[in-house]
Amino acid sequence: MPAVTIRNLSEETHRALKVRAAKHNRSTEAEMRAILEAAVRPAGRLRLGAALAEMSRKIGLTNADVDALEQTRDARPAEPMCFG
C-alpha cells in the first residue's frame, strides 16, 4: 500500500489534527486518511456504473435486450481513421 509523507506541516495544524482525531476516537494517521478520502472521493460523486444501471432499470432494459444487441454487433475490428 502506498505511503505519503507530509513535510513542513505547522505545529498548529498538527495539533488541530490530533484534536480532531481524538474527537473521532481514532489516531492522527487514521484521521488524515479519512480527510484525504473524503476530499478525493466525496460521497455524492457520480458513479458511472450505478448511473447506467439505474437508467437501464428506468427504461426497462433486460439481459435479453443486451444479448440481442450483442448478436447484431459488428465484431470486426475498427478501421483506423484517415485524415489525409
PDB file of N, CA, C and O in Angstrom:
ATOM      1  N   MET A   1       0.850  -1.171   0.000  1.00  0.00           N
ATOM      2  CA  MET A   1       0.000   0.000   0.000  1.00  0.00           C
ATOM      3  C   MET A   1       0.898   1.237   0.000  1.00  0.00           C
ATOM      4  O   MET A   1       1.895   1.272   0.721  1.00  0.00           O
ATOM      5  N   PRO A   2       0.558   2.252  -0.800  1.00  0.00           N
ATOM      6  CA  PRO A   2       1.374   3.458  -0.865  1.00  0.00           C
ATOM      7  C   PRO A   2       1.409   4.204   0.463  1.00  0.00           C
ATOM      8  O   PRO A   2       0.472   4.141   1.258  1.00  0.00           O
ATOM      9  N   ALA A   3       2.500   4.904   0.679  1.00  0.00           N
ATOM     10  CA  ALA A   3       2.656   5.736   1.871  1.00  0.00           C
ATOM     11  C   ALA A   3       2.927   7.166   1.423  1.00  0.00           C
ATOM     12  O   ALA A   3       3.532   7.392   0.375  1.00  0.00           O
ATOM     13  N   VAL A   4       2.477   8.124   2.217  1.00  0.00           N
ATOM     14  CA  VAL A   4       2.661   9.534   1.901  1.00  0.00           C
ATOM     15  C   VAL A   4       3.312  10.211   3.096  1.00  0.00           C
ATOM     16  O   VAL A   4       2.940   9.962   4.242  1.00  0.00           O
ATOM     17  N   THR A   5       4.285  11.066   2.820  1.00  0.00           N
ATOM     18  CA  THR A   5       4.922  11.861   3.859  1.00  0.00           C
ATOM     19  C   THR A   5       4.534  13.311   3.645  1.00  0.00           C
ATOM     20  O   THR A   5       4.630  13.820   2.528  1.00  0.00           O
ATOM     21  N   ILE A   6       4.100  13.979   4.695  1.00  0.00           N
ATOM     22  CA  ILE A   6       3.736  15.391   4.595  1.00  0.00           C
ATOM     23  C   ILE A   6       4.769  16.186   5.374  1.00  0.00           C
ATOM     24  O   ILE A   6       4.881  16.068   6.595  1.00  0.00           O
ATOM     25  N   ARG A   7       5.511  16.987   4.653  1.00  0.00           N
ATOM     26  CA  ARG A   7       6.568  17.784   5.276  1.00  0.00           C
ATOM     27  C   ARG A   7       6.075  19.206   5.530  1.00  0.00           C
ATOM     28  O   ARG A   7       5.120  19.675   4.911  1.00  0.00           O
ATOM     29  N   ASN A   8       6.742  19.863   6.442  1.00  0.00           N
ATOM     30  CA  ASN A   8       6.510  21.288   6.742  1.00  0.00           C
ATOM     31  C   ASN A   8       5.081  21.585   7.193  1.00  0.00           C
ATOM     32  O   ASN A   8       4.541  22.649   6.893  1.00  0.00           O
ATOM     33  N   LEU A   9       4.481  20.655   7.905  1.00  0.00           N
ATOM     34  CA  LEU A   9       3.167  20.865   8.489  1.00  0.00           C
ATOM     35  C   LEU A   9       3.349  21.713   9.740  1.00  0.00           C
ATOM     36  O   LEU A   9       4.182  21.398  10.590  1.00  0.00           O
ATOM     37  N   SER A  10       2.586  22.769   9.855  1.00  0.00           N
ATOM     38  CA  SER A  10       2.753  23.646  11.016  1.00  0.00           C
ATOM     39  C   SER A  10       2.349  22.918  12.299  1.00  0.00           C
ATOM     40  O   SER A  10       1.534  21.996  12.280  1.00  0.00           O
ATOM     41  N   GLU A  11       2.933  23.350  13.398  1.00  0.00           N
ATOM     42  CA  GLU A  11       2.587  22.773  14.704  1.00  0.00           C
ATOM     43  C   GLU A  11       1.102  22.972  15.000  1.00  0.00           C
ATOM     44  O   GLU A  11       0.445  22.096  15.562  1.00  0.00           O
ATOM     45  N   GLU A  12       0.593  24.122  14.617  1.00  0.00           N
ATOM     46  CA  GLU A  12      -0.818  24.425  14.860  1.00  0.00           C
ATOM     47  C   GLU A  12      -1.722  23.451  14.100  1.00  0.00           C
ATOM     48  O   GLU A  12      -2.706  22.956  14.650  1.00  0.00           O
ATOM     49  N   THR A  13      -1.391  23.180  12.845  1.00  0.00           N
ATOM     50  CA  THR A  13      -2.187  22.244  12.046  1.00  0.00           C
ATOM     51  C   THR A  13      -2.086  20.839  12.614  1.00  0.00           C
ATOM     52  O   THR A  13      -3.083  20.122  12.697  1.00  0.00           O
ATOM     53  N   HIS A  14      -0.885  20.451  13.002  1.00  0.00           N
ATOM     54  CA  HIS A  14      -0.698  19.108  13.569  1.00  0.00           C
ATOM     55  C   HIS A  14      -1.494  18.956  14.863  1.00  0.00           C
ATOM     56  O   HIS A  14      -2.119  17.922  15.098  1.00  0.00           O
ATOM     57  N   ARG A  15      -1.466  19.975  15.683  1.00  0.00           N
ATOM     58  CA  ARG A  15      -2.220  19.943  16.942  1.00  0.00           C
ATOM     59  C   ARG A  15      -3.729  19.865  16.657  1.00  0.00           C
ATOM     60  O   ARG A  15      -4.448  19.126  17.330  1.00  0.00           O
ATOM     61  N   ALA A  16      -4.206  20.621  15.666  1.00  0.00           N
ATOM     62  CA  ALA A  16      -5.624  20.590  15.310  1.00  0.00           C
ATOM     63  C   ALA A  16      -6.020  19.210  14.792  1.00  0.00           C
ATOM     64  O   ALA A  16      -7.114  18.728  15.085  1.00  0.00           O
ATOM     65  N   LEU A  17      -5.135  18.570  14.024  1.00  0.00           N
ATOM     66  CA  LEU A  17      -5.399  17.211  13.541  1.00  0.00           C
ATOM     67  C   LEU A  17      -5.514  16.235  14.700  1.00  0.00           C
ATOM     68  O   LEU A  17      -6.391  15.371  14.713  1.00  0.00           O
ATOM     69  N   LYS A  18      -4.618  16.381  15.677  1.00  0.00           N
ATOM     70  CA  LYS A  18      -4.658  15.492  16.839  1.00  0.00           C
ATOM     71  C   LYS A  18      -5.958  15.667  17.627  1.00  0.00           C
ATOM     72  O   LYS A  18      -6.542  14.688  18.090  1.00  0.00           O
ATOM     73  N   VAL A  19      -6.403  16.904  17.777  1.00  0.00           N
ATOM     74  CA  VAL A  19      -7.657  17.171  18.489  1.00  0.00           C
ATOM     75  C   VAL A  19      -8.832  16.590  17.720  1.00  0.00           C
ATOM     76  O   VAL A  19      -9.716  15.958  18.298  1.00  0.00           O
ATOM     77  N   ARG A  20      -8.831  16.812  16.406  1.00  0.00           N
ATOM     78  CA  ARG A  20      -9.913  16.277  15.571  1.00  0.00           C
ATOM     79  C   ARG A  20      -9.938  14.752  15.621  1.00  0.00           C
ATOM     80  O   ARG A  20     -11.011  14.153  15.686  1.00  0.00           O
ATOM     81  N   ALA A  21      -8.774  14.126  15.590  1.00  0.00           N
ATOM     82  CA  ALA A  21      -8.680  12.668  15.660  1.00  0.00           C
ATOM     83  C   ALA A  21      -9.233  12.156  16.984  1.00  0.00           C
ATOM     84  O   ALA A  21      -9.950  11.156  17.023  1.00  0.00           O
ATOM     85  N   ALA A  22      -8.898  12.840  18.055  1.00  0.00           N
ATOM     86  CA  ALA A  22      -9.382  12.432  19.372  1.00  0.00           C
ATOM     87  C   ALA A  22     -10.916  12.519  19.441  1.00  0.00           C
ATOM     88  O   ALA A  22     -11.560  11.665  20.051  1.00  0.00           O
ATOM     89  N   LYS A  23     -11.496  13.552  18.814  1.00  0.00           N
ATOM     90  CA  LYS A  23     -12.950  13.687  18.790  1.00  0.00           C
ATOM     91  C   LYS A  23     -13.618  12.526  18.058  1.00  0.00           C
ATOM     92  O   LYS A  23     -14.742  12.138  18.376  1.00  0.00           O
ATOM     93  N   HIS A  24     -12.907  11.981  17.073  1.00  0.00           N
ATOM     94  CA  HIS A  24     -13.451  10.867  16.292  1.00  0.00           C
ATOM     95  C   HIS A  24     -12.961   9.506  16.786  1.00  0.00           C
ATOM     96  O   HIS A  24     -13.206   8.480  16.152  1.00  0.00           O
ATOM     97  N   ASN A  25     -12.271   9.511  17.920  1.00  0.00           N
ATOM     98  CA  ASN A  25     -11.759   8.268  18.528  1.00  0.00           C
ATOM     99  C   ASN A  25     -10.872   7.460  17.570  1.00  0.00           C
ATOM    100  O   ASN A  25     -11.026   6.245  17.444  1.00  0.00           O
ATOM    101  N   ARG A  26      -9.955   8.143  16.907  1.00  0.00           N
ATOM    102  CA  ARG A  26      -9.010   7.444  16.040  1.00  0.00           C
ATOM    103  C   ARG A  26      -7.650   8.130  16.097  1.00  0.00           C
ATOM    104  O   ARG A  26      -7.511   9.227  16.637  1.00  0.00           O
ATOM    105  N   SER A  27      -6.667   7.468  15.535  1.00  0.00           N
ATOM    106  CA  SER A  27      -5.312   8.012  15.545  1.00  0.00           C
ATOM    107  C   SER A  27      -5.230   9.203  14.586  1.00  0.00           C
ATOM    108  O   SER A  27      -6.088   9.396  13.725  1.00  0.00           O
ATOM    109  N   THR A  28      -4.168   9.992  14.766  1.00  0.00           N
ATOM    110  CA  THR A  28      -3.952  11.125  13.872  1.00  0.00           C
ATOM    111  C   THR A  28      -3.780  10.640  12.437  1.00  0.00           C
ATOM    112  O   THR A  28      -4.295  11.260  11.506  1.00  0.00           O
ATOM    113  N   GLU A  29      -3.069   9.551  12.257  1.00  0.00           N
ATOM    114  CA  GLU A  29      -2.860   8.994  10.922  1.00  0.00           C
ATOM    115  C   GLU A  29      -4.198   8.559  10.301  1.00  0.00           C
ATOM    116  O   GLU A  29      -4.455   8.825   9.127  1.00  0.00           O
ATOM    117  N   ALA A  30      -5.032   7.897  11.084  1.00  0.00           N
ATOM    118  CA  ALA A  30      -6.345   7.469  10.586  1.00  0.00           C
ATOM    119  C   ALA A  30      -7.209   8.683  10.249  1.00  0.00           C
ATOM    120  O   ALA A  30      -7.977   8.653   9.287  1.00  0.00           O
ATOM    121  N   GLU A  31      -7.085   9.736  11.029  1.00  0.00           N
ATOM    122  CA  GLU A  31      -7.844  10.962  10.766  1.00  0.00           C
ATOM    123  C   GLU A  31      -7.403  11.586   9.441  1.00  0.00           C
ATOM    124  O   GLU A  31      -8.236  12.034   8.654  1.00  0.00           O
ATOM    125  N   MET A  32      -6.101  11.613   9.201  1.00  0.00           N
ATOM    126  CA  MET A  32      -5.600  12.167   7.941  1.00  0.00           C
ATOM    127  C   MET A  32      -6.075  11.327   6.755  1.00  0.00           C
ATOM    128  O   MET A  32      -6.419  11.872   5.706  1.00  0.00           O
ATOM    129  N   ARG A  33      -6.094  10.007   6.919  1.00  0.00           N
ATOM    130  CA  ARG A  33      -6.612   9.144   5.847  1.00  0.00           C
ATOM    131  C   ARG A  33      -8.073   9.460   5.564  1.00  0.00           C
ATOM    132  O   ARG A  33      -8.482   9.538   4.405  1.00  0.00           O
ATOM    133  N   ALA A  34      -8.854   9.641   6.612  1.00  0.00           N
ATOM    134  CA  ALA A  34     -10.278   9.936   6.449  1.00  0.00           C
ATOM    135  C   ALA A  34     -10.479  11.283   5.750  1.00  0.00           C
ATOM    136  O   ALA A  34     -11.353  11.413   4.894  1.00  0.00           O
ATOM    137  N   ILE A  35      -9.687  12.264   6.107  1.00  0.00           N
ATOM    138  CA  ILE A  35      -9.789  13.592   5.484  1.00  0.00           C
ATOM    139  C   ILE A  35      -9.446  13.505   4.002  1.00  0.00           C
ATOM    140  O   ILE A  35     -10.161  14.049   3.160  1.00  0.00           O
ATOM    141  N   LEU A  36      -8.359  12.824   3.690  1.00  0.00           N
ATOM    142  CA  LEU A  36      -7.953  12.687   2.285  1.00  0.00           C
ATOM    143  C   LEU A  36      -8.984  11.903   1.480  1.00  0.00           C
ATOM    144  O   LEU A  36      -9.309  12.271   0.351  1.00  0.00           O
ATOM    145  N   GLU A  37      -9.490  10.837   2.055  1.00  0.00           N
ATOM    146  CA  GLU A  37     -10.502  10.016   1.380  1.00  0.00           C
ATOM    147  C   GLU A  37     -11.746  10.849   1.073  1.00  0.00           C
ATOM    148  O   GLU A  37     -12.280  10.782  -0.034  1.00  0.00           O
ATOM    149  N   ALA A  38     -12.204  11.624   2.038  1.00  0.00           N
ATOM    150  CA  ALA A  38     -13.394  12.455   1.840  1.00  0.00           C
ATOM    151  C   ALA A  38     -13.146  13.538   0.792  1.00  0.00           C
ATOM    152  O   ALA A  38     -14.060  13.923   0.063  1.00  0.00           O
ATOM    153  N   ALA A  39     -11.915  14.025   0.718  1.00  0.00           N
ATOM    154  CA  ALA A  39     -11.593  15.085  -0.237  1.00  0.00           C
ATOM    155  C   ALA A  39     -11.563  14.576  -1.672  1.00  0.00           C
ATOM    156  O   ALA A  39     -12.037  15.258  -2.581  1.00  0.00           O
ATOM    157  N   VAL A  40     -11.018  13.399  -1.882  1.00  0.00           N
ATOM    158  CA  VAL A  40     -10.854  12.919  -3.257  1.00  0.00           C
ATOM    159  C   VAL A  40     -11.954  11.966  -3.700  1.00  0.00           C
ATOM    160  O   VAL A  40     -12.102  11.711  -4.895  1.00  0.00           O
ATOM    161  N   ARG A  41     -12.726  11.436  -2.762  1.00  0.00           N
ATOM    162  CA  ARG A  41     -13.824  10.525  -3.103  1.00  0.00           C
ATOM    163  C   ARG A  41     -15.072  10.927  -2.333  1.00  0.00           C
ATOM    164  O   ARG A  41     -15.511  10.203  -1.439  1.00  0.00           O
ATOM    165  N   PRO A  42     -15.651  12.084  -2.675  1.00  0.00           N
ATOM    166  CA  PRO A  42     -16.824  12.556  -1.923  1.00  0.00           C
ATOM    167  C   PRO A  42     -18.010  11.603  -2.070  1.00  0.00           C
ATOM    168  O   PRO A  42     -18.162  10.933  -3.092  1.00  0.00           O
ATOM    169  N   ALA A  43     -18.834  11.556  -1.050  1.00  0.00           N
ATOM    170  CA  ALA A  43     -19.967  10.628  -1.012  1.00  0.00           C
ATOM    171  C   ALA A  43     -20.960  10.892  -2.141  1.00  0.00           C
ATOM    172  O   ALA A  43     -21.586   9.953  -2.632  1.00  0.00           O
ATOM    173  N   GLY A  44     -21.118  12.139  -2.562  1.00  0.00           N
ATOM    174  CA  GLY A  44     -22.099  12.475  -3.583  1.00  0.00           C
ATOM    175  C   GLY A  44     -21.582  12.386  -5.009  1.00  0.00           C
ATOM    176  O   GLY A  44     -22.243  12.868  -5.928  1.00  0.00           O
ATOM    177  N   ARG A  45     -20.429  11.788  -5.216  1.00  0.00           N
ATOM    178  CA  ARG A  45     -19.865  11.760  -6.569  1.00  0.00           C
ATOM    179  C   ARG A  45     -20.675  10.847  -7.482  1.00  0.00           C
ATOM    180  O   ARG A  45     -21.334   9.915  -7.022  1.00  0.00           O
ATOM    181  N   LEU A  46     -20.618  11.123  -8.763  1.00  0.00           N
ATOM    182  CA  LEU A  46     -21.317  10.314  -9.743  1.00  0.00           C
ATOM    183  C   LEU A  46     -20.552   9.018  -9.962  1.00  0.00           C
ATOM    184  O   LEU A  46     -19.362   9.033 -10.279  1.00  0.00           O
ATOM    185  N   ARG A  47     -21.233   7.915  -9.794  1.00  0.00           N
ATOM    186  CA  ARG A  47     -20.653   6.601 -10.066  1.00  0.00           C
ATOM    187  C   ARG A  47     -21.263   6.123 -11.370  1.00  0.00           C
ATOM    188  O   ARG A  47     -22.451   5.807 -11.429  1.00  0.00           O
ATOM    189  N   LEU A  48     -20.447   6.070 -12.416  1.00  0.00           N
ATOM    190  CA  LEU A  48     -20.933   5.799 -13.756  1.00  0.00           C
ATOM    191  C   LEU A  48     -21.688   4.474 -13.849  1.00  0.00           C
ATOM    192  O   LEU A  48     -22.764   4.420 -14.444  1.00  0.00           O
ATOM    193  N   GLY A  49     -21.142   3.412 -13.272  1.00  0.00           N
ATOM    194  CA  GLY A  49     -21.808   2.112 -13.333  1.00  0.00           C
ATOM    195  C   GLY A  49     -23.182   2.144 -12.689  1.00  0.00           C
ATOM    196  O   GLY A  49     -24.148   1.619 -13.242  1.00  0.00           O
ATOM    197  N   ALA A  50     -23.267   2.760 -11.523  1.00  0.00           N
ATOM    198  CA  ALA A  50     -24.554   2.848 -10.825  1.00  0.00           C
ATOM    199  C   ALA A  50     -25.540   3.703 -11.615  1.00  0.00           C
ATOM    200  O   ALA A  50     -26.728   3.389 -11.674  1.00  0.00           O
ATOM    201  N   ALA A  51     -25.046   4.788 -12.224  1.00  0.00           N
ATOM    202  CA  ALA A  51     -25.922   5.654 -13.009  1.00  0.00           C
ATOM    203  C   ALA A  51     -26.465   4.924 -14.233  1.00  0.00           C
ATOM    204  O   ALA A  51     -27.648   5.040 -14.550  1.00  0.00           O
ATOM    205  N   LEU A  52     -25.603   4.170 -14.925  1.00  0.00           N
ATOM    206  CA  LEU A  52     -26.052   3.410 -16.093  1.00  0.00           C
ATOM    207  C   LEU A  52     -27.034   2.311 -15.712  1.00  0.00           C
ATOM    208  O   LEU A  52     -28.014   2.083 -16.420  1.00  0.00           O
ATOM    209  N   ALA A  53     -26.780   1.631 -14.603  1.00  0.00           N
ATOM    210  CA  ALA A  53     -27.693   0.582 -14.150  1.00  0.00           C
ATOM    211  C   ALA A  53     -29.060   1.167 -13.809  1.00  0.00           C
ATOM    212  O   ALA A  53     -30.089   0.574 -14.131  1.00  0.00           O
ATOM    213  N   GLU A  54     -29.072   2.323 -13.162  1.00  0.00           N
ATOM    214  CA  GLU A  54     -30.332   2.975 -12.813  1.00  0.00           C
ATOM    215  C   GLU A  54     -31.098   3.392 -14.063  1.00  0.00           C
ATOM    216  O   GLU A  54     -32.314   3.220 -14.134  1.00  0.00           O
ATOM    217  N   MET A  55     -30.387   3.943 -15.051  1.00  0.00           N
ATOM    218  CA  MET A  55     -31.030   4.327 -16.309  1.00  0.00           C
ATOM    219  C   MET A  55     -31.631   3.099 -16.996  1.00  0.00           C
ATOM    220  O   MET A  55     -32.746   3.156 -17.513  1.00  0.00           O
ATOM    221  N   SER A  56     -30.898   2.005 -16.998  1.00  0.00           N
ATOM    222  CA  SER A  56     -31.378   0.774 -17.623  1.00  0.00           C
ATOM    223  C   SER A  56     -32.645   0.267 -16.954  1.00  0.00           C
ATOM    224  O   SER A  56     -33.587  -0.154 -17.624  1.00  0.00           O
ATOM    225  N   ARG A  57     -32.661   0.310 -15.614  1.00  0.00           N
ATOM    226  CA  ARG A  57     -33.848  -0.123 -14.880  1.00  0.00           C
ATOM    227  C   ARG A  57     -35.047   0.761 -15.208  1.00  0.00           C
ATOM    228  O   ARG A  57     -36.161   0.263 -15.371  1.00  0.00           O
ATOM    229  N   LYS A  58     -34.819   2.081 -15.306  1.00  0.00           N
ATOM    230  CA  LYS A  58     -35.914   3.019 -15.575  1.00  0.00           C
ATOM    231  C   LYS A  58     -36.551   2.783 -16.933  1.00  0.00           C
ATOM    232  O   LYS A  58     -37.764   2.926 -17.084  1.00  0.00           O
ATOM    233  N   ILE A  59     -35.736   2.421 -17.929  1.00  0.00           N
ATOM    234  CA  ILE A  59     -36.304   2.214 -19.270  1.00  0.00           C
ATOM    235  C   ILE A  59     -36.696   0.767 -19.505  1.00  0.00           C
ATOM    236  O   ILE A  59     -37.227   0.440 -20.566  1.00  0.00           O
ATOM    237  N   GLY A  60     -36.445  -0.110 -18.535  1.00  0.00           N
ATOM    238  CA  GLY A  60     -36.870  -1.498 -18.637  1.00  0.00           C
ATOM    239  C   GLY A  60     -35.945  -2.389 -19.456  1.00  0.00           C
ATOM    240  O   GLY A  60     -36.378  -3.421 -19.970  1.00  0.00           O
ATOM    241  N   LEU A  61     -34.677  -2.005 -19.583  1.00  0.00           N
ATOM    242  CA  LEU A  61     -33.703  -2.815 -20.321  1.00  0.00           C
ATOM    243  C   LEU A  61     -33.461  -4.127 -19.577  1.00  0.00           C
ATOM    244  O   LEU A  61     -33.258  -4.134 -18.363  1.00  0.00           O
ATOM    245  N   THR A  62     -33.483  -5.235 -20.317  1.00  0.00           N
ATOM    246  CA  THR A  62     -33.274  -6.545 -19.699  1.00  0.00           C
ATOM    247  C   THR A  62     -32.015  -7.199 -20.262  1.00  0.00           C
ATOM    248  O   THR A  62     -31.429  -6.711 -21.229  1.00  0.00           O
ATOM    249  N   ASN A  63     -31.613  -8.295 -19.656  1.00  0.00           N
ATOM    250  CA  ASN A  63     -30.462  -9.041 -20.167  1.00  0.00           C
ATOM    251  C   ASN A  63     -30.735  -9.549 -21.578  1.00  0.00           C
ATOM    252  O   ASN A  63     -29.816  -9.627 -22.395  1.00  0.00           O
ATOM    253  N   ALA A  64     -31.972  -9.891 -21.871  1.00  0.00           N
ATOM    254  CA  ALA A  64     -32.332 -10.345 -23.214  1.00  0.00           C
ATOM    255  C   ALA A  64     -32.089  -9.232 -24.235  1.00  0.00           C
ATOM    256  O   ALA A  64     -31.649  -9.497 -25.353  1.00  0.00           O
ATOM    257  N   ASP A  65     -32.376  -7.990 -23.848  1.00  0.00           N
ATOM    258  CA  ASP A  65     -32.122  -6.851 -24.742  1.00  0.00           C
ATOM    259  C   ASP A  65     -30.627  -6.706 -25.019  1.00  0.00           C
ATOM    260  O   ASP A  65     -30.218  -6.477 -26.158  1.00  0.00           O
ATOM    261  N   VAL A  66     -29.831  -6.840 -23.988  1.00  0.00           N
ATOM    262  CA  VAL A  66     -28.379  -6.730 -24.140  1.00  0.00           C
ATOM    263  C   VAL A  66     -27.863  -7.868 -25.023  1.00  0.00           C
ATOM    264  O   VAL A  66     -27.010  -7.643 -25.881  1.00  0.00           O
ATOM    265  N   ASP A  67     -28.368  -9.076 -24.823  1.00  0.00           N
ATOM    266  CA  ASP A  67     -27.969 -10.218 -25.660  1.00  0.00           C
ATOM    267  C   ASP A  67     -28.318  -9.976 -27.125  1.00  0.00           C
ATOM    268  O   ASP A  67     -27.530 -10.299 -28.014  1.00  0.00           O
ATOM    269  N   ALA A  68     -29.491  -9.412 -27.375  1.00  0.00           N
ATOM    270  CA  ALA A  68     -29.907  -9.118 -28.753  1.00  0.00           C
ATOM    271  C   ALA A  68     -28.975  -8.093 -29.389  1.00  0.00           C
ATOM    272  O   ALA A  68     -28.622  -8.222 -30.561  1.00  0.00           O
ATOM    273  N   LEU A  69     -28.578  -7.087 -28.634  1.00  0.00           N
ATOM    274  CA  LEU A  69     -27.633  -6.093 -29.152  1.00  0.00           C
ATOM    275  C   LEU A  69     -26.278  -6.731 -29.463  1.00  0.00           C
ATOM    276  O   LEU A  69     -25.664  -6.418 -30.483  1.00  0.00           O
ATOM    277  N   GLU A  70     -25.822  -7.607 -28.604  1.00  0.00           N
ATOM    278  CA  GLU A  70     -24.542  -8.286 -28.819  1.00  0.00           C
ATOM    279  C   GLU A  70     -24.566  -9.137 -30.080  1.00  0.00           C
ATOM    280  O   GLU A  70     -23.555  -9.225 -30.777  1.00  0.00           O
ATOM    281  N   GLN A  71     -25.691  -9.762 -30.387  1.00  0.00           N
ATOM    282  CA  GLN A  71     -25.798 -10.629 -31.562  1.00  0.00           C
ATOM    283  C   GLN A  71     -25.759  -9.824 -32.855  1.00  0.00           C
ATOM    284  O   GLN A  71     -25.313 -10.337 -33.881  1.00  0.00           O
ATOM    285  N   THR A  72     -26.216  -8.576 -32.829  1.00  0.00           N
ATOM    286  CA  THR A  72     -26.228  -7.760 -34.040  1.00  0.00           C
ATOM    287  C   THR A  72     -24.992  -6.876 -34.172  1.00  0.00           C
ATOM    288  O   THR A  72     -24.809  -6.213 -35.193  1.00  0.00           O
ATOM    289  N   ARG A  73     -24.157  -6.863 -33.159  1.00  0.00           N
ATOM    290  CA  ARG A  73     -22.965  -6.016 -33.164  1.00  0.00           C
ATOM    291  C   ARG A  73     -21.969  -6.511 -34.196  1.00  0.00           C
ATOM    292  O   ARG A  73     -21.775  -7.715 -34.357  1.00  0.00           O
ATOM    293  N   ASP A  74     -21.343  -5.582 -34.888  1.00  0.00           N
ATOM    294  CA  ASP A  74     -20.289  -5.910 -35.847  1.00  0.00           C
ATOM    295  C   ASP A  74     -19.020  -6.218 -35.057  1.00  0.00           C
ATOM    296  O   ASP A  74     -18.463  -5.328 -34.416  1.00  0.00           O
ATOM    297  N   ALA A  75     -18.562  -7.455 -35.096  1.00  0.00           N
ATOM    298  CA  ALA A  75     -17.424  -7.892 -34.287  1.00  0.00           C
ATOM    299  C   ALA A  75     -16.074  -7.642 -34.963  1.00  0.00           C
ATOM    300  O   ALA A  75     -15.022  -7.914 -34.383  1.00  0.00           O
ATOM    301  N   ARG A  76     -16.113  -7.120 -36.198  1.00  0.00           N
ATOM    302  CA  ARG A  76     -14.842  -6.849 -36.883  1.00  0.00           C
ATOM    303  C   ARG A  76     -14.103  -5.709 -36.195  1.00  0.00           C
ATOM    304  O   ARG A  76     -14.727  -4.793 -35.658  1.00  0.00           O
ATOM    305  N   PRO A  77     -12.774  -5.766 -36.211  1.00  0.00           N
ATOM    306  CA  PRO A  77     -12.013  -4.651 -35.606  1.00  0.00           C
ATOM    307  C   PRO A  77     -12.288  -3.348 -36.363  1.00  0.00           C
ATOM    308  O   PRO A  77     -12.505  -3.353 -37.575  1.00  0.00           O
ATOM    309  N   ALA A  78     -12.276  -2.266 -35.647  1.00  0.00           N
ATOM    310  CA  ALA A  78     -12.498  -0.958 -36.266  1.00  0.00           C
ATOM    311  C   ALA A  78     -11.306  -0.602 -37.160  1.00  0.00           C
ATOM    312  O   ALA A  78     -10.162  -0.940 -36.859  1.00  0.00           O
ATOM    313  N   GLU A  79     -11.599   0.081 -38.254  1.00  0.00           N
ATOM    314  CA  GLU A  79     -10.547   0.551 -39.149  1.00  0.00           C
ATOM    315  C   GLU A  79     -10.053   1.902 -38.642  1.00  0.00           C
ATOM    316  O   GLU A  79     -10.851   2.728 -38.198  1.00  0.00           O
ATOM    317  N   PRO A  80      -8.739   2.132 -38.705  1.00  0.00           N
ATOM    318  CA  PRO A  80      -8.223   3.442 -38.277  1.00  0.00           C
ATOM    319  C   PRO A  80      -8.741   4.544 -39.192  1.00  0.00           C
ATOM    320  O   PRO A  80      -8.954   4.323 -40.384  1.00  0.00           O
ATOM    321  N   MET A  81      -8.942   5.731 -38.625  1.00  0.00           N
ATOM    322  CA  MET A  81      -9.402   6.873 -39.417  1.00  0.00           C
ATOM    323  C   MET A  81      -8.271   7.409 -40.258  1.00  0.00           C
ATOM    324  O   MET A  81      -7.107   7.353 -39.862  1.00  0.00           O
ATOM    325  N   CYS A  82      -8.613   7.929 -41.416  1.00  0.00           N
ATOM    326  CA  CYS A  82      -7.620   8.520 -42.307  1.00  0.00           C
ATOM    327  C   CYS A  82      -7.936   9.994 -42.433  1.00  0.00           C
ATOM    328  O   CYS A  82      -9.045  10.368 -42.815  1.00  0.00           O
ATOM    329  N   PHE A  83      -6.963  10.833 -42.113  1.00  0.00           N
ATOM    330  CA  PHE A  83      -7.178  12.297 -42.125  1.00  0.00           C
ATOM    331  C   PHE A  83      -6.451  12.959 -43.281  1.00  0.00           C
ATOM    332  O   PHE A  83      -6.167  14.155 -43.212  1.00  0.00           O
ATOM    333  N   GLY A  84      -6.149  12.243 -44.313  1.00  0.00           N
ATOM    334  CA  GLY A  84      -5.381  12.891 -45.356  1.00  0.00           C
ATOM    335  C   GLY A  84      -5.735  12.574 -46.682  1.00  0.00           C
ATOM    336  O   GLY A  84      -5.126  13.086 -47.622  1.00  0.00           O
TER     337      GLY A  84
END
